[in-house]
């Protein structure tokens, strides 16, 4: 079955949304989703050994493999279905149909589980529908997947609010400290800081070690994923070798924003040592000149 929806079709619908033509966008998006789902049912059936995704780039695919440890064969579909469902969700949000928006955005996450903007927006929809626990769970899921500092900061700020509402000021303080390190000027981080100052100012007196220990007790890492930072740096190395210095710099800056300068430098060194070790192993395993035909 030929792919009935193209990236150009989706971009056209996104253009209607960007122009504020919501009446024109919604029926177009619904029709595109109908066509896409017919194709998905026929051609993209999930199995024990295969799964289909619409990752935006090679980094997202690599990060998914490393974070999720999914052993299945990953197949990239020929159209960005995640963008299609995300656009439909936005159209429903404009109509204040939050249940339909939630369902559409859940499909966007399914097609691109590494896009943390989808996860954070879906979390807000659950919050609007009074499902606070799912809001917190989705925010928590961002921490191990975030590939930029602002997304991670938003996730920590959400969890800080959740802990503050649950009267766990020490965990909330731990979230705030990490969020400030990542993106101190983000409005959500600022809002949490103001709440903490007004409601539980004594929490600021705890040490960083105490706050981090409480986060660990609650099952929350006190920093974003080093695995994601490693993936960013590996892709940066590939980009540099391919001569794309701008992309290499962009990916490196994202990694640095996530884990900090010192940790980023250590990870770069680790990657270089691993690459050198692999090169030595491959060199040792290669047949010497003239050996290849000896066993022929």
Secondary structure, DSSP 8 states (H G I E B T S, - for coil): ------HHHHHHHHHHHHTT-HHHHHHHHHHHHHHHHHHHHHH---BTTEEEE--SSHHHHHHHHHHH---SEEEE-SS-HHHHHHHHHHHHHHTT-HHHHHHHHHHHHHH-TT-HHHHHHHHHHHHHTT-HHHHHHHHHHHHTT--SHHHHHHHHHHHHHHHHHTT-HHHHHHHHHHHHHHHTT-HHHHHHHHHHHHH-GGGGGS-HHHHHHHHHHTT--SS--HHHHHHHHHHHHHHHHTT-HHHHHHHHHHHHHHH-HHHHHHHHHHHHHHHHHHHHHHHHHS--TTTTTTT-
